[in-house]
Amino acid sequence: MSGLVGWVDFSPRDLEREPAVLSAMADALATRGPDGQHVWTRRDVGLGFRALAIGARPAPRQPHVRSTPDGPITVCVTGTPVGLGALAAWLRGRGRGVSDDAGAAELVAAAYQEDGTAAVVRLTGAFAVAIWDGRRDELVLVRDRFGNQPLYYWVTDTGLVFGSERKALFAHPETEAAVNLDGMRELFSYAGTAGHGIFAGIRQVEAAEILRFSRAGLRREKYWRLTTAEHTDDLDTTIGTVRELLSASVADQLGDADGVGIMLSGGVDSSAVTALAGDALKRRGGGKLRTFTVTFAEHADNFTPDEVWATPDAPFVRDMVAHVGAEHTDVVLDTADILDPAVREATLVAKDVPSPLGNMNTSLHLLDREVSKHVQAALLGEIADAVFGGFSWVHNPQLAAAQTMPWIAMAHYGGGKHGMGGDLLHPDLLDKLQLNDYCAAAWESSVAQVQHLDGESDIDRKMRRINYLHLTRWLETLLSHDESIGMSTGLEVRMPFCDDRLVQYVYNVPWAQKSFDGQEKSLLRAAVADLLPESVRSRPKSPYPVTQDPAYGKWLMDQLGTLVADPLSPAAALVDKKAIAALRADHAVLDSGPRAWVARANVEMVLGLDAWLRRYGVRVEV
């Protein structure tokens, strides 16, 4: 649906005289909503919305204003909330009239009037909601259970500003871009701390959180959390339940398939989504699925398997496309495409912060940009690894036992020393940051929240902890990665595996069932076995593709050399020039292999830091 912004101010200032500020904030989200912008203001509050039309449906017109005798209830909703039909039926059952074509914002406004936030959180799926309750002069912000939809805020001296992206907040005159040691720790640890905004002063509404702001101040409450319970289903029943829950989620996210495609990698996750979507489409008498894949030209003849990337995607994609009869598009990239300065800047602006993912960012942006020419929304197979235990670190006893986030343990296994991408920072700065201590403290804080069953086995206790870290910390980074880059191209991404019923069910499945045949994601593979070609069903996990072209590593080194030689570089004083010189003298580690992604992350974070400080004018407080 796109993006929202807002401003509450309880000073004598009249916001009806300040529509330009709300418009500027909404303008910052133009790529999220290319199909219209609307702003609504009253004396103490203003809301703005950028709209994205999906398929032939008209763009949603928001904010929606519901009049009541005691003041308006004004609502904006982003994302793809599930349960709107049931919410409409519930309202009609209570004698509350809503139009037959009521959109999400109209339904939320009516439900909120009827039963407050208890009615709003009947919705599942991906959503962020902003409600101005004019009866109480209170702002209510609500975010979905896993944080699929972003929602940031900044408390001012006299109020609060908020928006779907951080850049929207910086369009407000009372904010500024600054980062302190805490923000740098979060940035270089990939810790996924709930509510953290990286920038000093910016917070994020947490997943499954309701935030209220009024003259009395700010209040926060959780409305949902993962719960621990004994799993009593046998294996066959468990497999069948997973199939049933995932099928329902795919159907919900696909809708009528108008304007919706699927990202297909040839792995079991995206192929499961593709097959189930094809089934749903057939039952409705629909046409062909639209599928899309990104690949690198070099992989056709020169793919080199390694410990991380075992197989190229293309053969498995071909098998899956033929199996379901999809209308397919390959997006083929070369090294020049992913090194395009305009594309690299676009990914930085999409995320608002530097990222260690480098060419994964740029290739995803180029893929999404091409896909958005054909459809306006796409289903992804993301988070299946987090739910079903598919990551390689889950199956490595040393990494699984590490008392830090497992992805940090994986980075250290690959040669990293400081957090995620921090190895080229200046030693004095590293001493202040203590990234590994920060990561260990984050791990300790999270595992302390995990509830265990009485008598739970050691392996189940360990795997439950890892699963909890995946679902509460890894998703904080993963979901924003896909969502922000997608929306920077006007493409709404949807994730059927991110369904609270499915996630909650699988969370309590014992490890013996999740891994019953010894292959990673055994349970998921069994649940969709009859829908996939054997080649895809048995394919080992291979992560999102990356370039293996040595020219990429050489380009990174050239950029590092330019940075350290530039007297105006804002990052030059923050990096270790001796470590950079050593890497530039021998940079073969950047080309390919299991250590390449770690070495690349170190370089990409330094280059990204420099670009970020320049582009956003970030004031560094370290």
BELJOFEN-V287776 format. One record per helix or strand. SS is the DSSP state (h for helix, s for strand). FROM is the first residue (numbers start at 0). LEN is the number of residues. If there is no record, write none. Layout:
ss->(SS & SS)
from->(FROM & FROM)
len->(LEN & LEN)
This chain:
ss->(s & h & h & s & s & s & s & s & h & h & s & s & s & s & h & s & h & s & s & s & s & h & s & h & s & h & h & s & h & h & h & s & h & h & h & h & s & h & h & h & s & h & h & h & h & h & h & h & s & h & h & h & s)
from->(1 & 14 & 18 & 33 & 36 & 44 & 63 & 72 & 83 & 103 & 123 & 137 & 151 & 158 & 165 & 177 & 180 & 195 & 202 & 208 & 216 & 234 & 259 & 267 & 289 & 298 & 313 & 326 & 334 & 340 & 358 & 376 & 383 & 391 & 396 & 405 & 424 & 426 & 434 & 457 & 491 & 499 & 510 & 521 & 528 & 533 & 549 & 571 & 574 & 576 & 587 & 595 & 618)
len->(8 & 3 & 9 & 1 & 5 & 7 & 3 & 10 & 10 & 17 & 10 & 6 & 4 & 5 & 4 & 3 & 9 & 1 & 2 & 6 & 6 & 20 & 4 & 16 & 7 & 4 & 11 & 7 & 4 & 11 & 13 & 4 & 5 & 4 & 4 & 8 & 1 & 7 & 13 & 30 & 4 & 8 & 4 & 6 & 3 & 4 & 16 & 3 & 1 & 9 & 3 & 21 & 3)
